[in-house]
Amino acid sequence: MGTSSEIGDSVIESVNGWPRYSSSEMARRHGALARMMTERDLLAVVVCGATGINETSVHYFTNWPPLTESYAIFFAAGPPVMLVRLWNHLPDSRLIAVVDDIQYGGDTPYHQAMNVALTLRANGCETASVGFIGPLRYSDMVVLRRELPETTWVDLNTPYSDLRLIKSQEELVYTRVAAGFGDAAVAAMEEQIRPGIREYEIAKIIEDTYLANRGTNLIHFTLSTPMDAPSACVPHQYQPDRVIQQGDVVVTEISANFWGYAGQILRSFTVAAEPTPLYRELYDVAMSVYDGILAILRPGVTVGEILDVAECAHKSGFSIWDDLIHGFSGAYLPPILRTRQTRGSTHPDEFAYEAGTVLVLQPNIISADRTAGVQVGNAIHIAPGGPEVLQSYPMKFIRCG
């Protein structure tokens, strides 16, 4: 049964109690997959993986987010088949996925790989070319090559990544919902961070803002360090037990997930104190880089143009540590840019961004000795008319506590 619910300003459709991408959206995705098969003369495509920070391949093509490695197999002719681990995940997959033929994958990864091979053989793929998308495990490929020795395997992860970089209007709806979770989390941090709490308690402050709205954690990285004697320049992936003190700086990077999509917000805070001169300068440089790049983010902007603007990060004697820009929402996507002095880009200067791209612009400006750093940034949609900043929380050096 289909229903709908409002989350923020967005209406989300549900079937059987879970969000469901529309039939037209799924047709768009499956149509793109069919074109990949036609262009490469493939008889099938194997999509594999478990939903995680950078992996949503099965979810993207089936509407079901597997928590353990599972397989969806799409054929040039005939309906798809999905193989699910574990037994207790099978009932939900049948309620949530748009695939009709859903089977138990097997008690072990080995048995599941064998069942993938049997499914491909039963559909005439033993001497065909078969594509794969997602992080196909080496041990699974050993089984597949042994059982299907005449099958030719074609890696489709690059065209798949290119497909994911450009968002449809429906994908943007989900991304905007997730971006709102990040805004709420930063607002809660501004209100609740104070001297005396431990850094790991910030995780609860963040997650409490979106769990009741079907959001789940993707990442919440933080750092805390005294501004007058700093010892960290980039947020930690796992929060330590350090006690927050007056005069600290807190830097965070937050992405909450909504049904396969995420925004990203990066902000810096001072705790019961004004920024020291060093931190004020770091922040001002970060904002200069951010504003300079944001001003040129329009369809057709090139990697080279962005890297040219980014050079101002080094003019004050500072540098960067984290990525400057990466594609996002649904996956961590190339192009991945730093600065010309810190590795450059995964793509050539001539690469031009298309309308519909969602990326994260996130200058992490650090001191020359790598002991101090701030970070600012947002998820941004390169709309036909220019940049749409998907995060709404103000760009400011936040004071809390």
Order of alpha helices (4+ residues) and beta strands (2+ residues): beta-beta-beta-alpha-beta-alpha-beta-beta-alpha-beta-alpha-beta-alpha-beta-alpha-alpha-alpha-beta-beta-beta-beta-alpha-alpha-beta-beta-beta-beta-beta-beta-beta-beta-beta
